[in-house]
Amino acid sequence: MMQQTNFAFISQSFIDRTLLLAGFCILKLCRSPLAQHLDLAAGERAYFSAAQFSKTTSLQKNDLGARCAAILTNLWGSTKIFRRKDGSVESLGIRLRTRLSMSVSFDMFWYWREEFGHMANPYNGEDAIPANAQSEPTTPGKLNSSCYF
């Protein structure tokens, strides 16, 4: 007779990172123009399954699993996520492209930090400039100090 085990208790870290990435991809797709062609109810169930899995991997209050579950939950309910300064929504793009396979996850963490942590995204180029900052005119041969490389 086989014993049933909750997979979240024995999963390796790459598995929970992969499920977190899957949740972020679902969110990006559900907020995209492609959403009209998708089963959004199934997407929402899968998304919150990823959040529940992350919560289940948590061993103590406010550890990585608990934080990731909270981030997933907060981002799903966000109305500001993927919104540019001009009001348009761009959910399929990536602002942070230098972290290889973690780029999507780190990008989503910055969306969360911007809205819920009130932090400016240093990887976001133009959108990272604080609203109250005065922009300097650029002259030929001089780099604009607001550019991020």
Beta strands, then each sheet from edge to edge (+ up, - down):
end
